[in-house]
């Protein structure tokens, strides 16, 4: 009995049970929602918890943060009302004129935000080609660079960056490494264990998994003044994740491992099927052995590779758009990481100024039957090229 009680439980078990939650008064195994905007102090006029007003957090939000911290093997995690607000907090905590190194192509919302900060002379930015460590090393300025930003796999071309190698480059220059691994959630990739200082995820995506929450999360291996500063940005801007959304996030995370495993399996089936297809110029998916980032991705994702892929359609841009129009099972929608499969023409969504192939379609593969997804794309391609 003692041996069993001392046995370390797997992270999959811990998350499935929301850290073995039991409500002490009722015995409920589902956490409650704490929606209050303010908190009464005790009889000594002391605060009862680390929060005394909604902008500090709530018990529900703290529970979701604790689950993510365990997933990430982090000291602490902070939840925000969106992925963009989490990214904003990281940029805002930097001093004016700070030097930042980022990929030339990354999630278009963050890239546009960074470019706006650069235009306003709030920060100084150097760029490197995603996944290219030589360019990253050249862009970093020893003693000047404060933050190196990695997105891996990189949206929407899914280039892979070696996080451990990027961490060495950043740390040698005295900078912190921030890793956005939204496409490979912490059930697959623990960027902090690979050397990143800050892990970012758009929790809207795989962590939630049901397309009914917008949220962002930052996690760190070590706390310090910079972490306190990021917390204060969240507090002052009022971008803490609300309790209802935190509750939905907890609900979603309990099936994270199952959902991600199925999505990865489906994505691999589609990538192999459409690789070399007569109407497809290229399949962009790190799971293919021919992909330049395959071996690094294999190490960083425990061989699962993720549920995100892109295909570059032959013909014209209109052919690519037509494929999205003719899909009957794939939703023509923007986002990723949900149980349902999505397709989008990335240039239309990102805008004319974003550097993306005009015939690239981004696919978020869900948990449906893989044969149904393959058939849907096949019929859409046939109609688009009829």
C-alpha positions as CSV (number, residue, x, y, z in Angstrom):
1,X,0.0,0.0,0.0
2,X,2.8,2.4,0.9
3,X,4.6,1.6,-2.4
4,X,1.5,2.4,-4.3
5,X,0.7,5.6,-2.5
6,X,4.3,6.9,-3.2
7,X,4.0,6.1,-6.9
8,X,4.2,9.2,-9.1
9,X,1.1,9.7,-11.2
10,X,1.5,10.5,-14.8
11,X,0.7,14.0,-16.1
12,X,-2.1,12.6,-18.2
13,X,-3.8,11.3,-15.1
14,X,-3.3,14.5,-13.2
15,X,-4.8,16.7,-16.0
16,X,-7.7,14.3,-16.7
17,X,-8.7,14.7,-13.0
18,X,-8.1,18.5,-13.0
19,X,-5.3,17.8,-10.4
20,X,-7.6,15.3,-8.6
21,X,-10.1,18.0,-7.7
22,X,-12.6,17.4,-5.0
23,X,-14.8,20.2,-3.7
24,X,-14.3,20.0,0.1
25,X,-17.8,20.9,1.1
26,X,-19.9,18.9,-1.4
27,X,-17.4,16.3,-2.8
28,X,-18.0,17.6,-6.4
29,X,-15.4,16.4,-8.8
30,X,-16.0,19.3,-11.2
31,X,-14.6,22.7,-10.1
32,X,-17.1,25.4,-9.5
33,X,-17.1,28.8,-11.2
34,X,-16.2,31.8,-9.0
35,X,-17.6,34.8,-10.9
36,X,-17.3,37.5,-8.2
37,X,-15.8,40.9,-9.1
38,X,-14.6,41.7,-5.6
39,X,-13.7,39.9,-2.3
40,X,-14.5,40.7,1.3
41,X,-11.6,40.9,3.6
42,X,-11.5,38.9,6.9
43,X,-12.2,40.1,10.4
44,X,-8.7,41.5,10.6
45,X,-9.1,43.4,7.3
46,X,-6.7,41.0,5.7
47,X,-7.1,39.6,2.2
48,X,-8.2,35.9,2.3
49,X,-6.4,34.9,-1.0
50,X,-3.7,36.3,-3.3
51,X,-6.5,38.3,-5.0
52,X,-8.7,41.0,-3.6
53,X,-10.3,42.3,-6.9
54,X,-11.1,40.7,-10.2
55,X,-8.1,42.0,-12.0
56,X,-5.9,40.0,-9.7
57,X,-7.5,36.7,-10.6
58,X,-9.9,34.3,-9.1
59,X,-10.0,30.8,-7.6
60,X,-11.3,29.4,-10.9
61,X,-8.6,31.1,-13.0
62,X,-5.9,30.1,-10.4
63,X,-7.0,26.4,-10.7
64,X,-6.6,26.6,-14.5
65,X,-3.2,28.2,-14.1
66,X,-2.1,25.4,-11.7
67,X,-3.1,22.8,-14.3
68,X,-1.1,24.5,-17.0
69,X,1.9,25.0,-14.7
70,X,1.9,21.2,-14.1
71,X,1.6,20.5,-17.8
72,X,4.5,22.9,-18.6
73,X,6.6,21.8,-15.6
74,X,6.6,25.5,-14.7
75,X,7.1,27.5,-11.6
76,X,4.0,29.6,-12.4
77,X,1.6,30.3,-15.2
78,X,-0.6,33.4,-15.9
79,X,-3.8,33.3,-17.9
80,X,-4.9,36.2,-20.1
81,X,-8.1,37.0,-21.9
82,X,-6.6,36.3,-25.2
83,X,-3.3,35.2,-26.8
84,X,-2.7,38.7,-28.1
85,X,-3.1,40.2,-24.6
86,X,-0.5,37.7,-23.3
87,X,2.0,38.7,-26.0
88,X,1.3,42.3,-25.4
89,X,2.2,41.9,-21.7
90,X,5.5,40.5,-22.6
91,X,6.3,43.4,-25.0
92,X,5.0,46.0,-22.6
93,X,7.2,44.8,-19.7
94,X,10.3,45.6,-21.8
95,X,12.0,49.0,-21.4
96,X,11.6,51.5,-24.2
97,X,14.2,50.9,-26.9
98,X,14.7,47.2,-26.0
99,X,16.2,45.1,-28.8
100,X,14.0,42.1,-29.7
101,X,14.7,39.3,-32.3
102,X,11.7,37.7,-34.0
103,X,11.0,35.5,-37.0
104,X,10.2,37.2,-40.4
105,X,7.1,35.1,-40.7
106,X,5.0,34.2,-37.6
107,X,1.4,34.5,-36.4
108,X,0.2,37.5,-38.4
109,X,-1.4,39.3,-35.4
110,X,1.7,39.2,-33.3
111,X,3.9,40.2,-36.2
112,X,1.7,43.2,-37.0
113,X,1.8,44.2,-33.4
114,X,5.6,44.0,-33.2
115,X,5.9,46.0,-36.4
116,X,3.6,48.7,-34.9
117,X,5.7,48.9,-31.8
118,X,8.8,49.1,-34.0
119,X,7.2,51.9,-36.1
120,X,6.4,53.8,-32.9
121,X,10.0,53.4,-31.8
122,X,8.9,51.6,-28.7
123,X,11.2,48.7,-29.4
124,X,14.0,47.9,-31.8
125,X,13.5,44.7,-33.9
126,X,15.8,42.4,-35.8
127,X,14.4,39.6,-38.0
128,X,15.5,36.1,-38.9
129,X,14.1,33.4,-41.1
130,X,12.0,31.0,-39.0
131,X,14.0,27.9,-38.1
132,X,17.3,29.4,-39.3
133,X,19.7,29.4,-36.3
134,X,22.5,31.0,-38.2
135,X,20.3,34.0,-39.0
136,X,19.1,34.1,-35.5
137,X,22.7,34.2,-34.1
138,X,23.6,37.0,-36.5
139,X,20.5,39.1,-35.5
140,X,21.2,38.8,-31.7
141,X,23.3,41.5,-30.2
142,X,25.4,40.5,-27.2
143,X,24.6,42.6,-24.2
144,X,21.8,44.5,-26.0
145,X,19.2,41.9,-27.0
146,X,16.7,41.4,-24.3
147,X,14.2,39.0,-25.9
148,X,14.5,36.3,-28.6
149,X,11.1,35.1,-29.9
150,X,10.7,31.7,-31.3
151,X,7.5,30.2,-32.9
152,X,7.8,26.5,-33.5
153,X,6.3,25.0,-35.5
154,X,6.0,28.3,-37.4
155,X,2.6,29.4,-38.6
156,X,1.7,28.9,-41.5
157,X,4.7,27.2,-43.1
158,X,5.4,25.0,-40.1
159,X,9.2,25.5,-40.1
160,X,10.7,23.9,-37.0
161,X,13.2,25.7,-34.6
162,X,15.5,23.8,-32.3
163,X,14.4,25.3,-29.0
164,X,17.5,24.1,-27.0
165,X,19.8,25.5,-29.6
166,X,17.9,28.8,-29.7
167,X,18.1,29.0,-25.9
168,X,21.9,28.7,-26.1
169,X,22.0,31.6,-28.6
170,X,19.7,33.8,-26.6
171,X,21.4,33.1,-23.2
172,X,24.9,33.6,-24.6
173,X,23.8,37.2,-25.5
174,X,22.2,37.8,-22.1
175,X,18.7,37.6,-23.6
176,X,15.6,35.6,-22.6
177,X,14.0,33.1,-25.0
178,X,10.3,33.2,-25.4
179,X,8.8,30.1,-27.2
180,X,5.4,30.1,-28.8
181,X,4.5,26.4,-29.2
182,X,0.8,26.9,-29.7
183,X,0.8,24.3,-32.6
184,X,2.3,21.7,-30.3
185,X,0.7,22.0,-26.8
186,X,2.5,21.0,-23.6
187,X,1.2,17.4,-23.9
188,X,3.7,17.3,-26.8
189,X,6.3,20.0,-26.2
190,X,7.6,21.4,-22.9
191,X,9.6,24.3,-24.1
192,X,10.7,25.3,-20.6
193,X,12.4,21.9,-20.2
194,X,14.2,22.6,-23.5
195,X,15.7,25.9,-22.3
196,X,13.0,28.5,-23.0
197,X,12.6,31.2,-20.3
198,X,9.0,32.0,-21.2
199,X,6.5,29.6,-22.7
200,X,3.5,31.1,-24.6
201,X,0.4,29.3,-25.8
202,X,-2.8,30.7,-27.3
203,X,-5.0,28.7,-25.0
204,X,-7.9,29.4,-27.4
205,X,-6.5,26.5,-29.4
206,X,-5.4,23.0,-28.2
207,X,-5.6,23.7,-24.5
208,X,-9.2,24.6,-24.7
209,X,-9.9,22.4,-27.7
210,X,-13.6,23.3,-28.2
211,X,-13.5,26.7,-30.0
212,X,-15.5,28.4,-27.3
213,X,-12.9,30.3,-25.4
214,X,-10.3,33.0,-26.2
215,X,-7.3,32.8,-23.8
216,X,-3.5,33.2,-23.7
217,X,-1.1,31.8,-21.2
218,X,2.5,32.5,-20.2
219,X,4.6,30.1,-18.1
220,X,8.0,30.4,-16.6
221,X,10.6,28.1,-15.0
222,X,11.9,30.8,-12.8
223,X,10.1,33.9,-11.4
224,X,11.7,37.3,-10.8
225,X,11.2,41.0,-11.3
226,X,10.4,40.5,-15.0
227,X,7.6,38.1,-14.1
228,X,6.2,40.5,-11.5
229,X,6.3,43.2,-14.2
230,X,4.3,41.0,-16.6
231,X,1.8,40.3,-13.8
232,X,1.4,44.1,-13.2
233,X,0.8,44.7,-16.9
234,X,-2.0,42.1,-16.8
235,X,-3.5,43.7,-13.6
236,X,-3.4,47.3,-14.9
237,X,-4.7,46.4,-18.3
238,X,-7.5,44.2,-16.8
239,X,-6.7,41.3,-19.2
240,X,-6.9,38.4,-16.7
241,X,-8.9,35.5,-18.0
242,X,-12.5,35.6,-16.6
243,X,-13.8,32.8,-14.4
244,X,-16.4,31.4,-16.9
245,X,-13.7,31.1,-19.6
246,X,-11.2,29.6,-17.1
247,X,-13.8,27.0,-16.2
248,X,-14.3,26.1,-19.8
249,X,-10.6,25.9,-20.2
250,X,-10.3,23.4,-17.3
251,X,-13.1,21.4,-18.9
252,X,-11.2,21.3,-22.2
253,X,-7.8,20.5,-20.8
254,X,-9.1,17.3,-19.1
255,X,-9.3,15.7,-22.6
256,X,-6.1,17.3,-24.0
257,X,-4.0,14.2,-24.4
258,X,-6.8,12.2,-26.1
259,X,-7.7,15.1,-28.5
260,X,-4.2,15.9,-29.5
261,X,-3.2,12.2,-30.0
262,X,-6.2,11.8,-32.4
263,X,-5.5,15.0,-34.2
264,X,-1.9,14.0,-34.7
265,X,-2.9,10.7,-36.1
266,X,-5.3,12.2,-38.5
267,X,-2.9,14.9,-39.7
268,X,-0.3,12.3,-40.4
269,X,-2.8,10.3,-42.5
270,X,-3.7,13.3,-44.5
271,X,-0.1,14.4,-45.0
272,X,0.9,11.0,-46.4
273,X,-2.2,10.8,-48.6
274,X,-1.8,14.2,-50.2
275,X,2.0,14.2,-50.5
276,X,2.6,14.0,-54.2
277,X,-1.1,14.7,-55.1
278,X,-1.5,15.9,-58.7
279,X,-3.3,19.1,-57.7
280,X,-1.0,19.9,-54.7
281,X,2.4,21.5,-55.2
282,X,3.6,20.8,-51.7
283,X,2.5,19.5,-48.3
284,X,4.0,21.3,-45.4
285,X,4.0,19.1,-42.3
286,X,7.0,18.3,-40.0
287,X,5.7,14.7,-39.7
288,X,6.8,13.8,-43.2
289,X,10.3,12.3,-43.3
290,X,11.1,14.6,-46.2
291,X,10.4,17.8,-44.2
292,X,13.6,19.8,-43.3
293,X,12.5,20.0,-39.7
294,X,11.4,16.4,-39.3
295,X,14.2,15.2,-37.0
296,X,14.1,18.3,-34.7
297,X,10.3,18.1,-34.5
298,X,10.6,14.4,-33.7
299,X,12.7,15.2,-30.7
300,X,10.6,18.1,-29.5
301,X,7.2,16.6,-29.9
302,X,7.8,13.0,-28.7
303,X,7.2,11.9,-32.3
304,X,3.6,13.2,-32.5
305,X,4.2,16.2,-34.9
306,X,0.9,18.0,-34.3
307,X,-2.4,18.5,-36.0
308,X,-1.5,21.5,-38.1
309,X,-0.4,21.4,-41.7
310,X,-0.6,23.5,-44.9
311,X,-0.9,22.6,-48.5
312,X,0.1,24.7,-51.5
313,X,-2.4,24.2,-54.3
314,X,-1.2,24.1,-57.9
315,X,-2.9,26.3,-60.5
316,X,-4.0,29.8,-59.4
317,X,-4.9,31.6,-56.2
318,X,-8.5,31.3,-57.2
319,X,-8.1,27.5,-57.4
320,X,-6.9,27.6,-53.8
321,X,-9.9,29.7,-52.7
322,X,-12.2,27.4,-54.6
323,X,-11.0,24.4,-52.6
324,X,-12.1,26.2,-49.4
325,X,-15.4,27.0,-51.0
326,X,-16.1,23.4,-52.1
327,X,-15.2,21.7,-48.8
328,X,-18.3,20.2,-47.2
329,X,-16.8,18.8,-44.0
330,X,-13.9,21.2,-43.3
331,X,-15.2,24.4,-42.0
332,X,-13.9,27.5,-43.9
333,X,-12.9,29.3,-40.7
334,X,-9.9,30.8,-38.9
335,X,-8.4,29.2,-35.8
336,X,-6.9,25.9,-34.9
337,X,-6.8,23.2,-32.2
338,X,-10.5,22.4,-32.0
339,X,-12.2,19.1,-32.3
340,X,-13.5,20.2,-35.7
341,X,-11.3,20.5,-38.8
342,X,-10.8,23.9,-40.4
343,X,-9.5,25.2,-43.7
344,X,-8.5,28.7,-44.6
345,X,-6.9,30.6,-47.4
346,X,-4.1,32.2,-45.5
347,X,-3.4,35.2,-47.7
348,X,-7.1,36.2,-47.6
349,X,-7.0,36.0,-43.8
350,X,-3.6,37.6,-43.1
351,X,-3.9,40.4,-45.7
352,X,-1.9,41.5,-48.7
353,X,1.1,42.6,-46.7
354,X,1.8,39.3,-45.0
355,X,4.5,37.1,-46.7
356,X,2.6,34.0,-47.5
357,X,2.3,31.9,-50.7
358,X,-0.9,32.9,-52.4
359,X,-2.0,29.3,-52.9
360,X,-1.4,28.2,-49.4
361,X,-4.3,26.6,-47.5
362,X,-3.8,26.1,-43.7
363,X,-5.5,23.1,-42.3
364,X,-6.3,22.5,-38.6
365,X,-7.0,18.8,-38.4
366,X,-9.6,17.7,-35.9
367,X,-10.7,14.4,-34.4
368,X,-13.2,13.3,-37.1
369,X,-12.7,10.1,-39.1
370,X,-9.6,10.6,-41.2
371,X,-11.1,8.9,-44.3
372,X,-14.0,11.4,-44.2
373,X,-11.5,14.3,-44.1
374,X,-9.5,12.8,-47.0
375,X,-12.6,12.3,-49.1
376,X,-13.8,15.9,-48.5
377,X,-10.5,17.4,-49.6
378,X,-10.4,15.1,-52.6
379,X,-13.9,16.1,-53.8
380,X,-13.1,19.8,-53.2
381,X,-9.9,19.5,-55.2
382,X,-11.7,17.7,-58.0
383,X,-14.3,20.4,-58.2
384,X,-11.8,23.3,-58.0
385,X,-9.9,21.9,-61.0
386,X,-12.9,20.6,-63.0
